[in-house]
Amino acid sequence: MMRFTLTLLVCLHAHILYSKVDTLFVYSEVMDKSIPNLIITPQDYQQKKESFPVLYLLHGAGGYFSNWMFRVPEIEKYASDYGIIIVCPDGNKTSWYFDSPVDSSSQYETYISKELISLVDKKYNTIQSKNGRAITGLSMGGHGALYIAFKHQDMFGATGSMSGGVDIIPFASKWNIHEVLGSYETNKELWKQNTVINMIHLLNGQLKIILDCGTEDFFTEVNQALHEKLIAHEIPHEYSTRPGNHNWDFWRESIKIHLIFFDDFFNQN
């Protein structure tokens, strides 16, 4: 009986310490389907009568909306540590977070930047301006986070990429990207316009940017190229590399670094 009581107290204590995790289904008019999203609110969300900043956290190719929570359950605690709401949208397996010109069922740029943000702001106590929003992600989600933030600087004040596929053209034959942009051979200009490394002309100098990638990652060269291009155009950003590959061991550490960066951004605003 004593052991049971102690166990119960430990469980209750853990419940009090950590955040609340919900699944929010959002009907997308642009895609005519319901999409699941993981919503993590900090432990004091109900007690505090204030608005919270929001971090949109994107999964990679082959992933799903609860991928981050499953692989890095610590993010539940991080939401409370930093006093933020974390939103993990489902981006389909290989949407690359584009508004696809060839597949009407894959319009994830519009979904995240308009439909999802709108409903999250209605249902939760959020800071409803770019000063209270950030977006980051891993791999495909790293490309998606930068892509969406670059195109919607009125919606996001900070963005990041972990091992992001920031130039998709060298990988045109991989991860079914052709399914959302058409074949590279017949749509080269479309591909050029929709790869992050060719989109820095959109930047207004106000967006806060953080990038990192492992030294053994197959995306190392394209991330280094983006870093050098941002320097050449005098775009402020943080960029780092460290030993690591394209895996969850690397991203588990990356999210810690990104959260510190976004926390600094939120506190400044």
N, C-alpha and C positions, 0 to 999 in steps of 0.2 A: 504493500500500500504506500509506503514511504517513497519507494522508487518510482511508482506511478505518479504520485503527486509532484515529485521533483521533475520528472519528464514533462508533465503537463505545464508546470511553471516555466520551464525552459522554452517549450513551444510557444507559449503565450508571450514570453519575453521577446522571442525572435519575431513573432507577428507584429509586436508593437514597434520593434526597431526598424523593420523593413517597410518598403513601400507597398502600394496596392497595385496589382497587375490586372488589367481588364483586356478583353478583346472587343474592339469596336468595329462593327460591320458598317461600311459606308457604301451606299448605292451610288454608283458612278453613272450619271446620265450620259456622259460622253462615250462610255463603253457599254452601257446598258447591262451592268452586272454589279453584284454586291462583292465588296472587297474587304477582307479581314485586316485589321491593324492592331498591333499590341500597344496598349497605353499603360505607361508606368507613372504613377503619381507619387510624390514624396510622402513620407509618413505623416507630416504635419499639414498635408493638403486640406483636410477637413477643418482643422483647428484654425488655420490662418485665413483671415478674411482679406486676402490679397491676391494679386495676379502673379503667375509664375512664368518664367521663360520656358521655351520649348526647344528641345533638340530632336530633330527628325533624323533617324538613324537607319540607313539603307543596307539591305543585304546584298550579297554577291550573286553571280550566275549560279543557277541550280538551287538557290536558297529559297527561303520563305519568310513570312512575316515574324514568326517566333524564333527564327534562326539565332539571332543575337542572344535572346534570353536562354535558349537551350544550351548554347555554346559558352556563353559568358554570363552565368546567372548573377554575377556580382553587379551587373548594371542595375539590378533592383536596389541594391544598397547605394550605388552611386547617385541615383535619382534623389535619395534623401540627403546624402552627403553634400550635394551641390544645390539642393533646393530647386530642382528642375523637373519638368514633365518630359518624359522620353516617349517618342512616338516611333514605332517600327512598322512602316507600311509594307504590304505585300506588293512586290514589283514583278510578279510572275517569274518564271524561271529564267528567261533570257530577254526581258523587255529592253534592257539597257536604259530604261527610264526615258525613252523617246516618245514623242507623238509620232507613231509610225505612219508614213505616207502610203504604206501598202497593206496595213492590217488595222482595220477600224476597231478591233478588240484590244489593241495595244496603244493606249493613249495616256501613258503614265506621267508625262510632263504636266499635262493639264490636270490630271487627277490629283497629283500631289500639290502643285502650286495653287490650285483653285479649289477643287472640290473637298479635298481632305482638310486643308488648312481652315477653310470656311467652317466645316462642321466641328473640328476640334476647338476652334475659337468660340463656337456657340455652346458646346457642351461642357467645356472646362474653363477654369479661371486662368486665362492666359494673358500674357502681354501681347496685345494685338497690333504689333508693329514690327518692323524689321529689327529693331533694337532688342527685341525679345525672342528672335528666332535664329536658329542655326541649323545647318544640315551637313551631315557627313555620312560616310559609308565605306565599305570595303570592296575592292576589286571592281566589279560592274557597278556596285553602289558608290564607289569613289568617283568613277566617271559620272554617274547619275547625279551625285550631290553637287559636283562642280558645274555640271551642265545646267541643272535647274537653277542654281544660285546665280550663275553668270547671266542667264536669261531673265532672271526675276530678282534683280537687285533691290527692287522696291519691296520685296517680300522677305528677303533674308539679309541679315547684316553680317553673317559669318558663315564660312563653309570650310569643309575639309575633305581629304581623301586619304585613305589608308590602302596602300598597294593598288592604287587605282589604275584602271585601263584608260589612261588619259589621252592616248592616241590609239584609236581602234584600227586605223588603216593597215599597220603591219600585221594585224591579226584578223584580216578580213575573212579568212576561211574558217575561223574558230567561233565557238559558242553561239552559233545560229544567228549572228548579227544580221546576216542577209535577210532573215525572215522579217525584220522590222525596218530595214533600210533598202531592201532590194539588193540584187547582186552588185558587187563593187565594180565589176567590168562594165556594166551598163548604167551605173549611177554614181560615177566617181565624184562629180561635183557635189552631189547630195551628201556623200560620205565626208568630203572635205569640210563642208559647212557644219557638220554635226559631230565633229570630233573635238574634244575640249581644247587640245593644243592649238587649234586654229580659231579659237573663240575669244582670245584675250583682248581683242579689239573692242569687245563689249564692255570691258571693265571700266568703271568710273573712278577707281582709286580709293573708294570707300569700303569696299567689301574686304573683310578680314579673312585671310586664307592660311590654312595649314596643310602641309603635305608631308607624308613620310612613306618610305618603302624599304624593304629588306634588300641587303646587298646581293643575296642569292635569288632574288625574285625575277621571274621572266619579264616583269614590267619595270625593272630598274632603269633601263635605258630611256624609256619614254618619259618616266618621271624626272629623270635628270634633264632631259631635253626641255620639258615644260618649265622646270626650275630656271634653266638658263635663259629661256625665252622671256619669262617673267622679269628676270633681272635686266635683260636687254631693253625691255619696255618700261623699266623703272616702276614695276608693280610691287608694292610691299607684300611680303608673305614670309611664312616660316616653313623651312624645308629641312628635313633630317633623314639620314639613312643610318641603319645599324645592322649588325649581323642578323640575318633572318630570311626565311623563305615565305612563300605564298601560302600561309596557313594560320590556324587559329592561335597558335603560340605567339605569333607576331602580333596579330590583331588584338589579342587580350591585353598586350602591353600598350598598343597604339591608342586604344580607347581611353586609357588613363591620361595620356599626353594630350589628346584632343579635348578631353573634359577640362583639364587645367586651362587650356587655351580659351575655350568657350566661356568658362567661368570668369576669366579675366575680362572678356568682352562684355558679358552680361553685367558684371559689377561696374564697369566703366559707364554703362548706360542706365 
